[in-house]
């Protein structure tokens, strides 16, 4: 139990799924070499936030700069980002949604 039925639609960012959101996010990130750390890091173009993990930058951009609301198709509750919808689905509906990024 607990695994999401693949046939059950859970709304994400817009009618085109996550494709449009993914493109917006990709436009707002950059990869730079951090001489102090001695490695490449992912940098948000809208602020000074950076991380060695691309997924962290994508979550940051989605939550802080795009703020696209997503809704649960089961109860119609709205959330500021997919991660919050995912947590809601697990707690309230006992569903495990896939990672967005």
C-alpha positions, 0 to 999 in steps of 0.5 A: 500500500501507499504507492500512487496508482499511475492512473490517478492524476495529481495536478502539478504545474499547469496543463502541460505537466511540468514541462513549462515549469522545467523550462522556466527553472532552467532559464533561472539557473547557471553553473559556476566554478567556485574557486574557494570550494574547488568545484562547480556549483549551481547558482540561482540567477535571481539571487545569490543562492547556490548549491552543489546539487542541481535539484536544490537550485530547482526547488529553490527557484520553484519555491522562491521565484516562481511560486506557481500554485499546485492543487490536489486533484483529490480534495482541491487543496492548493499548495505553493509548490509541488513538494508541499503537495507531495507531503500533503498527498502522503499524509492526508491521502496516504499516496507517494508521489514521484519526485519532481526533479 
